[in-house]
Amino acid sequence: MASDSARGKANMEGRENNGFVGDSPSIPGQFRWSTVIENDVPGHSDRRNSRSGDSVETQTVTNSSTTSLENNDDEDDNSKGRDQWGKGIEFLMSCIAMSVGLGNVWRFPFIALENGGGAFVIPYIIVLLLVGKPVYYMEMIIGQFSSRGSVKVYDCAPAMRGVGYGQVLSIAIVSTYYASLMATTLKYLFESFQKILPWATCDASWTGHCIPSGNSTLQRPMNGSIVSNSTIVQMSSSAELYYKRVVLKEIDNIDDGIGLPDWQLTLFLCLSWSIVLLILIKGVRSAGKVSYFLALFPYVVITILLVRACTLPGAINGIIYFLKPQWDKILDPKVWYAAVTQCFFSLSICFGNIIMYSSYNKFRHNVHRDATIVTTIDTFTSLLAGCTIFGILGHLAHVVGSKDVGSVVKPGAGLAFISYPEAIAKFDVIPQAFSVLFFLMLFVLGIGSNVAMTSCVMTVIRDQFPKVKNWQAATVIAICGVALGSVYVTPGGQYILTLVDHFGASFIALVLAIAELITIGWIYGVDRFCKDVEFMLGIRPNLYWRLCWKWITPLLMSVILVYNLVTLEPLTYQGYVYPTIAYDFGWSIAAFGLLQLPIWGIYAIVKQDGKNLTEKIMNAFRPSKNWGPIDANLNQEYKKFINED
């Protein structure tokens, strides 16, 4: 434990005292444990901390019994009544399954391509170090330390509990339309078992001019048009028409309503939620067992697809096109804005998911290690998926005779449901097998993320109503998810999805993220937060973490919000301008989410003890009396530890 390598590791993980104002004057390498209570009488016991992050041995004498608290996954923190991960590795796998999702496969490649290709990686990694990793680590710490869900965790500053409720609302909204994407993925997965892929050929019932995606002899012009008798005729691939006409049955506008749900997509929606329900039937105990498959299987598929992509003609050109830096864009503020938003949503920070998952950890689990692993893997996966996707799209460009790979790329979901299926349809060898693999991978990625979002809502419900069983909460959420999700499987569903995503997820999330960072970094205070880390893990967060938590990350997120508001334009979907009532509906969702802040702030002030209003307000922004570790013995130790300073 006292080896040089362990001490070196300790220094790397930030165990030194950087002398911030208000810090306790502890000596680097020395950790001060408080006295313990023996039958409610102060007593003394020796406590040793290895400072290596491997073990923290604490001798606590209560009712003549001795308990050993160790900083590993065999520890028992006596938090009876609250579920815990069966093994620490289940927490790590669940975080990977949550953070590595659809955004890594279809959003990151397109965003990177649009914002400088390989040059985009530089601002993205910088943002990852200044925003992504610090916030991920912060949320892991606060969740594990308090063993509270994303709402009750704000017992550290009761007046800010509205942040938690707003995030739950946002994540609930996201989970409903996320499941609809899973339904679409399932339809493609089942259709992939046909002898001929249905999107590979044109259907006579489709209006317009169609080019079969599966016919490699046809050449599609770069601009998507063909010249015939001096007349320019707009052409569409069968993959694009299949997605819009057969799968979505999309209408041109929603002025006359959104239509009725498609029965096939509704069945697939029910199937998606049923799988989520089965995974969460016993809460994290059952979800942890499935996490191995949800986290690892997508990498098996990505590896297979990447190997296959590299054997296709034109694939290397696609990968080079994806990675080739466009240095002129690196100073463009839009590129940095894209990097921050991609990092923010890719890692799922400030949505409550990470706090929720870490709240089921044992008290001394090494979250620093896990935060580093997850944030690194998430970035690596985005790059790996980008190379895989663009390798196959490079082959597609080669087949259709286009020298510009960008001409065959569709943005957003179109990349997954149009561009990629079209590329697979042109495979000479068993395209059905690769189609099954791809859409099965997408479905597993989506399920992993949706399990996390649903778990977040479940945790809030069970924290508030402990008598509610896991299966009861999961069943109610699944039923509501199907009912609300049916809106997105209508002919006008994509219009509603875009509207709800913009106002109910993206906008709310940015504002609440800043509120969360201010709560932890300023109201609760970085100094107090670092003492919590020291008590829990025996480490002193170094200057890098403190600067990010208090200054850099909140400032960057505030700049992003201001930039978002300054450049705000009326939301459109494929050029369609929504009717006024749709915008009113969108802003109502945003307002309802943001109003959680003042509503719960006022409620907390009213409920606080105090002789006058000023005292009530002050108390509402201070930690509640029961704040701290959920275990009674640890909580007593913690209060003594804090009071020492």
C-alpha positions in Angstrom: 0.0 0.0 0.0 2.9 2.3 0.7 4.8 1.5 -2.5 6.2 4.2 -4.7 3.8 3.3 -7.5 0.9 3.8 -5.1 2.2 7.1 -4.0 2.7 8.2 -7.6 -0.8 7.2 -8.4 -2.1 9.1 -5.4 -0.4 12.3 -6.6 -1.8 11.8 -10.1 -5.3 11.5 -8.8 -5.1 14.8 -7.0 -4.4 14.0 -3.4 -2.2 16.9 -2.6 -3.4 20.0 -0.8 -3.4 23.0 -3.0 -4.0 25.6 -0.3 -7.4 27.0 -1.4 -8.9 29.6 0.8 -11.1 27.9 3.4 -9.3 24.6 3.2 -8.5 22.6 6.3 -4.8 22.7 7.1 -4.3 19.0 6.6 -0.8 17.8 5.6 -0.4 16.1 2.2 -0.2 12.4 2.8 -2.1 12.7 6.2 -5.8 12.1 6.4 -7.6 13.2 9.6 -10.5 10.9 10.6 -12.8 12.2 13.3 -13.6 10.5 16.6 -16.4 8.0 16.7 -19.4 7.5 18.9 -19.4 4.5 21.1 -22.9 4.0 22.5 -23.4 7.8 22.0 -20.3 8.6 24.0 -17.3 10.2 22.3 -14.4 7.8 22.0 -11.2 7.4 20.2 -10.0 4.9 17.7 -7.0 4.8 15.3 -7.7 5.1 11.7 -5.3 4.5 8.9 -5.6 5.7 5.4 -3.2 4.2 2.8 -3.7 7.3 0.6 -3.2 5.1 -2.4 -6.9 4.8 -3.2 -6.9 1.1 -2.7 -8.1 0.9 0.8 -9.3 3.0 3.7 -9.4 1.1 6.9 -11.6 2.5 9.6 -12.3 1.0 13.0 -15.7 2.0 14.3 -16.8 0.6 17.7 -20.6 0.6 18.2 -22.3 -1.6 20.7 -19.1 -3.6 21.2 -18.9 -4.6 17.5 -16.2 -3.8 15.1 -16.8 -2.9 11.5 -14.2 -2.6 8.9 -14.8 0.0 6.2 -12.7 -0.6 3.2 -12.4 1.3 0.0 -13.3 -1.5 -2.3 -16.3 -3.3 -3.7 -16.5 -5.7 -0.7 -17.4 -2.9 1.6 -20.7 -2.9 3.4 -21.9 0.6 4.2 -25.0 -0.7 6.0 -27.3 1.2 3.7 -30.0 -1.3 4.2 -33.2 -0.6 2.4 -31.6 1.0 -0.6 -30.5 -1.1 -3.6 -26.8 -1.4 -4.4 -24.9 -2.7 -7.4 -24.0 -6.3 -7.0 -20.4 -5.6 -8.1 -18.5 -2.3 -8.8 -18.0 -3.4 -12.4 -21.7 -3.4 -13.0 -21.8 0.3 -12.2 -19.0 1.0 -14.7 -20.7 -1.1 -17.4 -24.0 0.6 -16.8 -22.3 4.0 -17.1 -20.7 3.0 -20.4 -24.0 1.6 -21.7 -25.7 4.9 -20.7 -23.1 7.4 -22.1 -22.3 5.4 -25.2 -25.5 5.7 -27.2 -27.0 6.7 -30.5 -25.4 10.1 -30.4 -21.9 8.5 -30.7 -23.0 6.6 -33.9 -25.0 9.1 -35.9 -24.6 12.5 -34.3 -20.8 12.7 -33.6 -19.7 11.7 -37.1 -22.0 14.2 -38.8 -21.1 17.0 -36.3 -17.4 16.3 -36.7 -17.7 16.3 -40.5 -19.7 19.6 -40.5 -17.2 21.3 -38.1 -13.8 20.6 -39.5 -13.4 16.9 -39.7 -10.2 15.8 -37.8 -9.7 19.4 -36.6 -13.0 19.1 -34.6 -11.3 16.5 -32.4 -9.0 19.1 -30.9 -11.7 21.4 -29.5 -13.7 18.4 -28.6 -10.9 16.9 -26.4 -10.3 20.3 -24.8 -14.0 20.6 -24.0 -14.0 17.1 -22.7 -11.2 18.0 -20.2 -12.8 21.3 -19.1 -16.5 20.4 -19.1 -17.2 16.7 -19.7 -14.8 15.0 -17.3 -15.1 17.5 -14.4 -18.9 17.4 -14.4 -19.0 13.6 -14.8 -16.7 13.2 -11.8 -18.6 15.8 -9.8 -21.9 14.0 -10.4 -20.4 10.6 -9.5 -19.1 12.1 -6.3 -22.2 13.8 -5.1 -24.4 10.8 -5.9 -22.2 8.3 -4.2 -21.5 10.5 -1.2 -25.2 11.1 -0.5 -26.8 7.9 -1.8 -29.6 10.1 -3.0 -31.3 10.3 -6.4 -31.2 13.3 -8.7 -33.8 15.3 -6.6 -33.0 14.5 -3.0 -29.4 15.1 -3.7 -30.2 18.8 -3.5 -30.6 18.4 0.3 -27.2 20.0 0.1 -29.1 23.2 -0.9 -32.8 22.7 -0.5 -33.8 25.9 -2.3 -32.2 24.4 -5.5 -34.2 21.2 -5.5 -36.1 22.5 -8.5 -33.0 21.7 -10.5 -33.5 18.1 -9.8 -37.2 18.2 -10.7 -36.5 20.1 -13.9 -33.9 17.5 -14.9 -36.3 14.6 -14.2 -38.9 16.3 -16.4 -36.4 16.7 -19.1 -35.1 13.1 -18.9 -38.7 11.8 -18.9 -39.4 13.7 -22.1 -36.2 12.4 -23.8 -37.0 8.8 -22.8 -40.4 9.0 -24.5 -39.1 9.9 -27.9 -35.9 7.9 -27.5 -38.1 4.8 -27.3 -39.8 5.8 -30.6 -36.4 5.8 -32.2 -35.9 2.3 -30.8 -39.2 1.3 -32.4 -38.0 2.5 -35.8 -34.7 0.6 -35.3 -36.7 -2.6 -34.5 -38.7 -2.2 -37.7 -35.5 -2.0 -39.7 -34.0 -4.9 -37.7 -37.0 -7.2 -38.5 -37.2 -6.1 -42.2 -33.5 -7.0 -42.5 -34.4 -10.7 -42.4 -36.1 -10.5 -45.8 -34.6 -12.2 -48.8 -34.2 -8.8 -50.5 -33.8 -5.7 -48.3 -37.1 -3.7 -48.8 -35.3 -0.4 -49.1 -33.0 -1.8 -51.9 -35.7 -1.5 -54.6 -38.3 1.0 -55.7 -42.0 0.5 -55.1 -44.4 1.3 -57.9 -46.7 3.1 -55.4 -44.0 5.7 -54.5 -44.5 8.9 -56.3 -41.6 10.9 -57.6 -38.4 9.6 -59.3 -36.7 6.8 -57.5 -33.3 5.2 -57.8 -32.9 1.7 -56.4 -30.4 1.7 -53.6 -29.5 -1.9 -54.2 -28.6 -1.5 -57.9 -24.9 -0.7 -58.0 -25.1 -0.1 -61.8 -27.0 3.1 -61.4 -25.1 6.2 -61.0 -26.6 8.9 -58.8 -25.4 12.5 -59.4 -23.8 14.4 -56.5 -26.6 16.9 -56.3 -29.4 14.3 -56.2 -30.7 15.2 -59.6 -30.6 13.8 -63.1 -30.7 15.6 -66.5 -33.1 14.2 -69.1 -33.9 16.1 -72.3 -32.5 19.3 -70.8 -34.9 19.0 -67.9 -33.6 18.7 -64.3 -35.6 16.0 -62.4 -35.1 15.6 -58.7 -34.2 12.1 -57.8 -34.4 10.2 -54.4 -32.9 6.9 -53.4 -35.2 4.0 -52.6 -33.7 4.0 -49.1 -34.8 7.6 -48.5 -38.2 7.0 -49.9 -38.6 3.8 -47.9 -37.8 5.7 -44.7 -40.2 8.5 -45.3 -43.0 6.8 -47.2 -43.1 3.3 -45.6 -41.6 3.6 -42.2 -42.6 7.1 -41.1 -45.4 7.6 -43.6 -44.4 11.3 -43.2 -46.7 14.1 -44.2 -45.6 17.4 -45.7 -46.9 19.5 -42.8 -48.9 19.3 -39.6 -51.2 22.2 -40.3 -54.1 19.7 -40.4 -52.9 17.5 -37.5 -50.3 14.8 -37.0 -52.5 11.7 -37.9 -52.9 8.4 -36.2 -50.1 6.2 -34.8 -48.7 3.6 -37.2 -49.8 0.1 -35.9 -46.5 -1.6 -36.7 -44.3 1.1 -35.0 -46.7 1.1 -32.1 -46.2 -2.6 -31.6 -42.4 -2.1 -31.8 -42.8 0.8 -29.3 -44.5 -1.6 -26.9 -41.8 -4.2 -27.4 -39.1 -1.6 -26.7 -40.7 -0.5 -23.4 -41.3 -4.2 -22.5 -37.6 -4.9 -22.8 -36.8 -1.9 -20.6 -39.4 -3.0 -18.1 -37.9 -6.5 -17.9 -34.4 -5.1 -17.4 -35.6 -2.9 -14.6 -38.0 -5.4 -13.0 -35.7 -5.6 -9.9 -34.1 -2.2 -10.2 -30.3 -1.9 -10.4 -29.9 -5.5 -9.3 -31.3 -6.8 -12.5 -30.1 -3.8 -14.7 -26.5 -4.5 -13.4 -26.6 -8.1 -14.7 -27.7 -6.9 -18.2 -25.2 -4.1 -18.3 -22.3 -6.4 -19.4 -24.2 -7.2 -22.6 -25.5 -3.6 -23.2 -22.0 -2.2 -22.7 -19.8 -4.7 -24.6 -22.0 -6.1 -27.5 -22.0 -2.8 -29.5 -18.1 -2.9 -29.6 -18.2 -6.4 -31.1 -20.5 -5.2 -33.8 -18.6 -2.0 -34.5 -15.4 -4.0 -34.8 -17.0 -6.4 -37.3 -18.4 -3.5 -39.3 -15.1 -1.7 -39.3 -13.2 -4.7 -40.5 -15.7 -5.2 -43.2 -15.6 -1.5 -44.1 -11.9 -1.5 -44.6 -12.1 -4.3 -47.2 -14.5 -2.3 -49.4 -13.3 -0.2 -52.3 -13.5 3.5 -51.5 -13.7 3.0 -47.7 -10.3 4.5 -47.1 -11.4 7.7 -48.9 -14.4 7.9 -46.6 -12.3 7.5 -43.5 -9.8 10.1 -44.7 -12.7 12.4 -45.6 -13.9 12.1 -42.0 -10.6 12.6 -40.3 -8.9 15.1 -42.6 -8.6 18.4 -40.6 -10.1 21.6 -41.9 -7.8 23.9 -40.0 -9.6 27.1 -41.1 -12.6 26.1 -39.0 -10.8 25.6 -35.7 -11.2 29.2 -34.6 -14.9 29.4 -35.7 -17.0 29.8 -32.5 -19.7 27.6 -34.1 -17.2 24.7 -33.9 -16.5 25.2 -30.2 -20.3 25.5 -29.6 -20.8 22.2 -31.4 -18.0 20.6 -29.3 -19.5 21.7 -26.0 -23.1 20.6 -26.9 -21.8 17.3 -28.4 -19.8 16.5 -25.2 -22.6 17.6 -23.0 -25.3 15.4 -24.5 -23.0 12.5 -25.5 -21.9 12.0 -21.9 -25.4 12.6 -20.5 -24.1 15.0 -17.9 -26.5 17.3 -15.9 -29.5 15.1 -16.6 -29.5 13.3 -13.3 -28.6 9.9 -14.7 -25.0 9.8 -13.4 -26.1 11.0 -9.9 -28.7 8.3 -9.9 -26.4 5.4 -10.9 -23.6 6.5 -8.5 -26.1 6.7 -5.6 -26.3 2.9 -5.7 -22.5 2.6 -5.2 -20.8 1.5 -2.0 -19.6 4.5 -0.1 -15.9 4.2 -0.9 -16.0 3.0 -4.5 -13.3 4.6 -6.7 -15.4 6.9 -8.8 -12.3 8.8 -10.0 -11.2 5.8 -11.9 -14.6 5.1 -13.4 -15.1 8.7 -14.5 -11.8 8.6 -16.3 -12.6 5.3 -18.0 -16.1 6.3 -19.1 -15.2 9.7 -20.5 -12.2 8.2 -22.4 -14.2 5.3 -23.8 -17.0 7.6 -24.9 -14.6 9.7 -27.0 -12.9 6.7 -28.4 -16.2 5.1 -29.4 -17.3 8.3 -31.2 -14.1 8.2 -33.3 -14.3 4.5 -33.9 -18.0 4.8 -34.9 -17.1 7.7 -37.2 -14.4 5.7 -39.0 -16.7 2.8 -39.4 -19.7 4.8 -40.7 -17.6 6.9 -43.1 -15.7 3.9 -44.3 -18.9 2.4 -45.5 -20.2 5.7 -46.8 -17.0 6.1 -48.7 -17.8 2.8 -50.4 -21.3 4.1 -51.2 -19.8 7.3 -52.8 -17.4 5.0 -54.8 -20.3 2.9 -56.0 -22.5 5.8 -57.1 -19.5 7.5 -58.8 -19.3 10.5 -56.5 -15.9 11.9 -55.5 -17.5 13.9 -52.6 -18.3 11.6 -49.7 -20.4 14.4 -48.2 -22.9 14.2 -51.0 -24.2 10.8 -49.7 -24.4 11.8 -46.0 -27.8 12.6 -44.5 -27.8 14.6 -41.2 -29.1 13.3 -37.9 -31.3 10.2 -37.9 -31.1 10.2 -41.7 -27.5 9.0 -41.3 -28.7 5.8 -39.5 -31.9 5.2 -41.4 -31.1 6.4 -45.0 -27.4 6.8 -45.7 -26.2 3.6 -43.9 -29.0 1.3 -45.1 -28.4 2.5 -48.6 -24.7 1.6 -48.3 -25.5 -1.8 -46.9 -28.0 -2.4 -49.7 -25.1 -2.2 -52.2 -23.0 -4.9 -50.4 -22.3 -7.8 -52.7 -22.1 -10.3 -49.9 -25.0 -11.1 -47.6 -26.1 -7.5 -47.0 -28.9 -8.8 -44.7 -26.3 -10.0 -42.1 -24.6 -6.7 -41.9 -28.0 -4.9 -41.7 -29.1 -7.1 -38.8 -25.8 -6.5 -37.0 -26.0 -2.7 -37.5 -29.6 -2.3 -36.4 -29.2 -4.7 -33.5 -26.2 -2.6 -32.4 -28.3 0.6 -32.6 -31.1 -1.0 -30.6 -28.7 -2.2 -27.9 -27.1 1.2 -27.7 -30.6 2.8 -27.4 -31.8 0.4 -24.8 -28.7 1.1 -22.6 -29.4 4.8 -22.6 -33.2 4.4 -22.1 -32.6 2.0 -19.2 -30.6 4.8 -17.5 -33.2 7.5 -18.2 -36.0 5.3 -16.9 -34.0 4.3 -13.8 -33.5 8.0 -13.1 -37.3 8.6 -13.0 -37.8 5.4 -11.0 -35.2 6.4 -8.4 -37.0 9.8 -7.8 -40.3 8.0 -7.4 -38.9 5.4 -5.0 -36.9 8.0 -3.0 -40.2 9.9 -2.5 -42.3 6.8 -2.0 -40.1 4.1 -0.5 -43.0 1.6 -0.3 -43.3 1.5 -4.1 -41.7 -1.6 -5.5 -39.3 -1.5 -8.5 -41.6 -3.5 -10.8 -44.5 -1.2 -9.9 -42.6 2.0 -10.7 -41.1 0.5 -13.9 -44.6 -0.7 -15.1 -46.2 2.7 -14.6 -43.4 4.4 -16.4 -43.5 1.9 -19.3 -47.3 2.3 -19.7 -46.9 6.1 -19.7 -44.0 5.8 -22.1 -46.0 3.9 -24.6 -49.0 6.3 -24.3 -46.8 9.4 -24.8 -44.5 7.8 -27.3 -47.4 6.9 -29.6 -47.4 10.6 -30.6 -44.0 10.1 -32.2 -45.0 7.2 -34.4 -47.7 9.1 -36.2 -47.2 10.6 -39.7 -46.4 13.9 -38.1 -44.4 12.4 -35.3 -41.0 13.7 -36.4 -42.3 17.2 -36.4 -43.3 16.8 -32.7 -40.1 15.0 -31.9 -38.0 17.9 -33.2 -40.2 20.4 -31.3 -40.1 18.6 -28.0 -36.4 17.8 -28.2 -35.6 21.5 -28.8 -37.8 23.0 -26.1 -38.1 20.1 -23.6 -34.6 18.7 -23.6 -31.9 20.8 -25.2 -32.9 24.3 -23.9 -34.0 23.2 -20.5 -30.9 21.0 -20.0 -28.5 23.9 -20.7 -30.2 26.2 -18.2 -30.5 23.6 -15.5 -26.9 22.4 -16.0 -25.7 25.9 -15.2 -27.9 26.0 -12.1 -26.5 22.6 -11.0 -22.9 23.8 -11.4 -23.7 27.0 -9.5 -25.4 24.9 -6.7 -22.4 22.6 -6.2 -19.6 25.1 -7.0 -20.9 28.2 -5.3 -23.9 27.6 -3.0 -22.7 24.4 -1.5 -19.2 25.4 -2.2 -16.1 23.8 -3.7 -14.3 23.8 -0.4 -17.1 21.9 1.4 -17.4 19.6 -1.6 -13.7 18.8 -1.6 -13.9 18.0 2.1 -16.7 15.5 1.3 -14.4 13.9 -1.2 -11.7 13.7 1.4 -14.0 12.1 3.9 -15.3 9.6 1.4 -12.2 8.7 -0.7 -9.3 10.0 1.4 -8.2 12.3 -1.4 -7.9 16.1 -1.8 -9.1 17.1 -5.3 -6.3 19.1 -6.9 -6.2 22.5 -8.5 -7.5 21.3 -11.9 -10.7 19.9 -10.4 -11.4 22.9 -8.2 -10.8 25.5 -11.0 -13.2 23.5 -13.3 -15.9 23.0 -10.7 -15.9 26.6 -9.6 -14.9 28.7 -12.5 -14.1 27.2 -15.9 -17.0 24.8 -16.4 -19.8 27.1 -15.2 -18.3 30.0 -17.3 -18.1 27.9 -20.4 -21.7 26.6 -20.0 -22.9 30.2 -19.5 -21.2 31.4 -22.6 -22.8 28.5 -24.5 -26.2 29.5 -23.2 -25.7 33.1 -24.2 -24.4 32.1 -27.6 -27.5 29.9 -28.0 -29.9 32.7 -27.1 -28.1 35.3 -29.3 -28.1 33.0 -32.4 -31.6 31.7 -31.7 -33.7 31.3 -34.8 -37.3 30.0 -35.2 -37.2 26.2 -35.1 -37.9 24.5 -38.4 -38.1 20.9 -39.6 -36.8 20.3 -43.1 -37.6 23.9 -44.0 -41.1 23.7 -42.5 -42.0 26.6 -40.3 -44.2 25.5 -37.4 -47.6 27.2 -36.7 -47.8 29.6 -33.9 -49.6 27.2 -31.6 -46.7 24.7 -31.9 -44.2 27.4 -30.8 -46.5 28.3 -27.9 -46.6 24.6 -26.9 -42.8 24.4 -27.1 -42.2 27.4 -24.9 -44.8 26.2 -22.5 -42.8 23.0 -22.0 -39.6 25.0 -21.5 -41.3 27.4 -19.1 -42.8 24.5 -17.1 -39.4 22.9 -16.7 -37.6 26.2 -15.7 -40.4 27.2 -13.3 -39.4 24.3 -11.2 -36.5 26.4 -9.9 -38.6 29.3 -8.3 -41.5 27.0 -7.3 -39.4 24.6 -5.3 -37.2 27.5 -4.1 -40.1 29.2 -2.6 -41.4 26.0 -1.1 -38.1 25.3 0.6 -38.0 28.8 2.1 -41.5 28.5 3.4 -40.7 25.1 5.0 -37.4 26.3 6.6 -37.1 27.1 10.3 -36.3 30.7 11.1 -37.3 33.7 13.1 -37.7 35.9 10.0 -37.8 35.7 6.2 -34.1 36.5 5.9 -33.1 33.6 8.2 -35.4 31.3 6.3 -33.9 32.2 3.0 -30.4 31.7 4.4 -31.3 28.3 5.8 -32.8 27.3 2.5 -29.5 27.6 0.8 -27.6 25.6 3.5 -27.4 21.8 3.7 -30.3 20.2 5.5 -29.8 18.6 8.9 -29.7 15.1 7.6 -27.3 15.9 4.7 -24.4 13.6 4.4 -23.8 9.8 4.1 -27.0 7.9 4.4 -25.5 5.4 6.8 -26.1 6.6 10.4 -22.6 5.8 11.7 -20.9 7.4 8.7 -23.1 10.4 9.0 -22.1 10.9 12.6 -18.4 10.6 11.7 -18.9 13.0 8.8 -20.5 15.7 11.0 -17.6 15.5 13.4 -15.2 15.6 10.5 -16.8 18.8 9.1 -17.1 20.4 12.6 -13.4 20.0 13.2 -12.8 22.8 10.8 
